[in-house]
Amino acid sequence: MTREVKKDSVRLDDVVIEGEVGNITVAEIKHSKRIQKSATPKQDLSWYIKWIASAFIFVAVSIRSTSIPEIQFLDVIFSWIGCAGWCYVGILWKDRALILLNAILALMLFGGIIRLAVSWLGVAQ
């Protein structure tokens, strides 16, 4: 298969991108060993879910670090929401490691939610 490029057209590799740090060509970006390119999608549904889920996990860990027993329930709830969100992102990305890790964590945390709810409600064991 051959492809003809018109004489007046510009090759994509020769296109110059003007940035804050200077000008760079598309070819430099494609073949660079020093420019890091993200492998994850940006600005789609999974992008928003992963950042929201990460925020829930950050809040949960900060609650956990206070060691206040009265708010332990919030730690478990926020951790469960974060893990469930990351599990969903794993499903969207078809990433088995993310699915396995976060599904197991979400199940374990859900068990903790049930245990804390039962003890909070004072139901006999």
Contacts in CASP RR format, 6 or more apart in sequence:
PFRMAT RR
TARGET T0000
AUTHOR 0000-0000-0000
METHOD contacts of the structure
MODEL  1
MTREVKKDSVRLDDVVIEGEVGNITVAEIKHSKRIQKSATPKQDLSWYIK
WIASAFIFVAVSIRSTSIPEIQFLDVIFSWIGCAGWCYVGILWKDRALIL
LNAILALMLFGGIIRLAVSWLGVAQ
5 11 0 8 1.000
12 26 0 8 1.000
13 25 0 8 1.000
13 26 0 8 1.000
13 27 0 8 1.000
13 30 0 8 1.000
14 25 0 8 1.000
14 26 0 8 1.000
14 27 0 8 1.000
15 25 0 8 1.000
15 26 0 8 1.000
16 23 0 8 1.000
16 24 0 8 1.000
16 25 0 8 1.000
17 23 0 8 1.000
17 24 0 8 1.000
17 25 0 8 1.000
17 26 0 8 1.000
17 29 0 8 1.000
28 35 0 8 1.000
29 35 0 8 1.000
29 37 0 8 1.000
40 46 0 8 1.000
40 47 0 8 1.000
40 50 0 8 1.000
40 93 0 8 1.000
41 47 0 8 1.000
41 93 0 8 1.000
45 92 0 8 1.000
46 89 0 8 1.000
46 90 0 8 1.000
46 92 0 8 1.000
46 93 0 8 1.000
49 85 0 8 1.000
49 88 0 8 1.000
49 89 0 8 1.000
49 92 0 8 1.000
50 85 0 8 1.000
50 86 0 8 1.000
50 89 0 8 1.000
52 85 0 8 1.000
53 81 0 8 1.000
53 82 0 8 1.000
53 83 0 8 1.000
53 84 0 8 1.000
53 85 0 8 1.000
53 86 0 8 1.000
53 88 0 8 1.000
53 89 0 8 1.000
54 82 0 8 1.000
54 86 0 8 1.000
56 78 0 8 1.000
56 79 0 8 1.000
56 81 0 8 1.000
56 82 0 8 1.000
56 85 0 8 1.000
57 78 0 8 1.000
57 79 0 8 1.000
57 82 0 8 1.000
57 83 0 8 1.000
57 86 0 8 1.000
59 78 0 8 1.000
60 74 0 8 1.000
60 75 0 8 1.000
60 76 0 8 1.000
60 77 0 8 1.000
60 78 0 8 1.000
60 79 0 8 1.000
60 82 0 8 1.000
61 79 0 8 1.000
63 71 0 8 1.000
63 72 0 8 1.000
63 74 0 8 1.000
63 75 0 8 1.000
63 78 0 8 1.000
64 72 0 8 1.000
64 75 0 8 1.000
72 116 0 8 1.000
73 113 0 8 1.000
73 116 0 8 1.000
73 120 0 8 1.000
76 109 0 8 1.000
76 112 0 8 1.000
76 113 0 8 1.000
76 116 0 8 1.000
77 113 0 8 1.000
79 105 0 8 1.000
79 109 0 8 1.000
80 106 0 8 1.000
80 109 0 8 1.000
80 110 0 8 1.000
80 113 0 8 1.000
82 102 0 8 1.000
83 102 0 8 1.000
83 105 0 8 1.000
83 106 0 8 1.000
83 109 0 8 1.000
84 102 0 8 1.000
84 106 0 8 1.000
85 102 0 8 1.000
86 98 0 8 1.000
86 101 0 8 1.000
86 102 0 8 1.000
87 98 0 8 1.000
87 99 0 8 1.000
87 102 0 8 1.000
87 103 0 8 1.000
87 106 0 8 1.000
89 95 0 8 1.000
89 98 0 8 1.000
90 98 0 8 1.000
90 99 0 8 1.000
90 102 0 8 1.000
91 99 0 8 1.000
118 125 0 8 1.000
END
